[in-house]
């Protein structure tokens, strides 16, 4: 690491977090669990079917591509700088402090926004699991239980990373196993019982070039990109992971592979079992609709359990990256010092974790009281935040390693072409999302706010708020904003023994 880098902020591993607390597999588990596969499929599968018909599996593959490409930038940036601030720290190095600060802000905003929806799903599906349909229909009781879920998961995250990882193992094992069993049972029934409306799988379902409309492909990808979001959470615990320079970045890549497998499997099974029209007719919760037919009476609650454990796990893993991002920002002098405190016993960023939980509760309760439509419109704005900070990370990788890119074909492809291509795809998704969300018809409420759709205006408001806070921070913490973009030192891609990475 360059001398300049060390002089401008605290070294990775020196923030007081518990080092070597979790292993490579736990890092992967956190990355997969943070995407909430069960909830994501339940919420989006029907809409994707409406957009592209039987080609939902192909869309899952297409949306996987930019995530895998950006995951390579996470791997190499983590090799150079295993800082728990991830995008904040890396974009600061590659593109400068202002974009770095905004990248960190985008992570915080996205996580706070999604926490409201995750808490609501966790509350709702807890009641459904126990057959309390009256409570499940009550906004008040769902909100109360959702708040309780946030409090529980905040406490677990605050107590320690090891407890967080063990909790994730249990929740993800239940969720992933149920989804795999669902996919297998559904496909077996398609070919043995021939349910009404079922269709046999065709290889063309996996070929995006067979989709007749490019607009349909774009619409499907815009939906599918959201369900892959979260795999980067495993990298935010890099300073607490064994072999912090390699394992978290590799875990990010492995996480995306686990995700594409389960998404393609479930999308294929659901399409074959019910057909795209039936999935579209039940787009509010496609998995619950399929549960009774695939598993039978009683056993259909397995899918409710999958969505519940998915939302609960993601509630916890959403707190993790936010707390560590703000911890890093504080330790680098880009945020209030209190956010950089680490609990002397638990060795976690307790102030940041607790504040994340409190802000999430305020946001959730506030929006629920004000308007549930606004809650859902804020979720629609998430794609902009995701595309922004992931795309920035890819660009930062190219700029930071620009002297290394030309040294080998491998470097050119993996450190140059892959991150840039991933950023370019997400840039297109960002622009296309802005265009779509500007139309009030694409909002939950269907109303216009100052001539544009509420989701776009919500995103613009948060961006403007971030810029204002950044300007204020520039006056209160001027040293950080004097940093200059850096380039990777010549030996950054060597392991401690001097061998090239990957050899």
LINSUL-V733292 format. One line per field, one symbol per residue. ss: DSSP state (H for helix, E for strand, L for the rest). phi: phi as a letter, one per 20 degrees, with the letter a starting at -180 (. if undefined). Layout:
BEGIN
ss=???
phi=???
END
This chain:
BEGIN
ss=LLHHHHHLLLLLLLLLLLLLLELHHHHHHHHHHHLLHHHHHHHHHHHHHHHHHHHHHHHHHHHHHHHHHHHHHHHHHHHHLLLLLLHHHHHHHHHLHHHHHHHHHHHHHHHHHHHHHHHHHHHHHHHHHLLLHHHHLLHHHHHHHHHHHHHHHHHHHHHLHHHHHHHHHHHHHHHHHHHHHHHHHHHHHHHHLLLLLLLLLLHHHHLHHHLLLHHHHHHHHHHHHHHHLLLLHHHHLHHHELLLLLHHHHHHHHHHHHHHHHHHHHHHHHHHHHLHHHHHHLLLLHHHHHHHHHHLLLLLHHHHHHHHHHHHHHHHHHHHHHHHHHHHHHHLLLLLHHHHLLLLLLLLLHHHHHHHHHHHHHHHHHHHHHLHHHHHHHHHLHHHHHHHHHHHHHHHHHHHLLLLHHHLHHHHHHHHHHHHHHHHHHHHHHHHHHHHHLLHHHLLLLLEELLEEHHHHHHHHHHHHHHHHHHHHHHHLLLHHHLLLLLLLLLLLELLLLLELLL
phi=.ffgffedaffgndenffflfcdfffffffffffflgfffffedgffffffcmfeggfffffffgffffffffffffffebfdffkggfffgfecofffffffffffffgffffgffffffffffffffemeffffeegffffgfffffffffffffffrffffffffgfffgffffffffgfffffffgeddlggnfcffcfffedffeffdffffffffgffgffefpffffefdffddflffdgfffffffgffffffffffffffffffdnffffffcffafffffgfffengnffffffffffffffffgffffgffffffgffffemdbgfgfefdffeelcfffffffffffffffffgffffafffgfffffffgffffffffgffffffffdgeegeeafgfffeddffffffffffffgffffgffffegfeefemdddlncfggfffffffffffffffffffeecffgfefdgdcfffefedfgeneffne
END
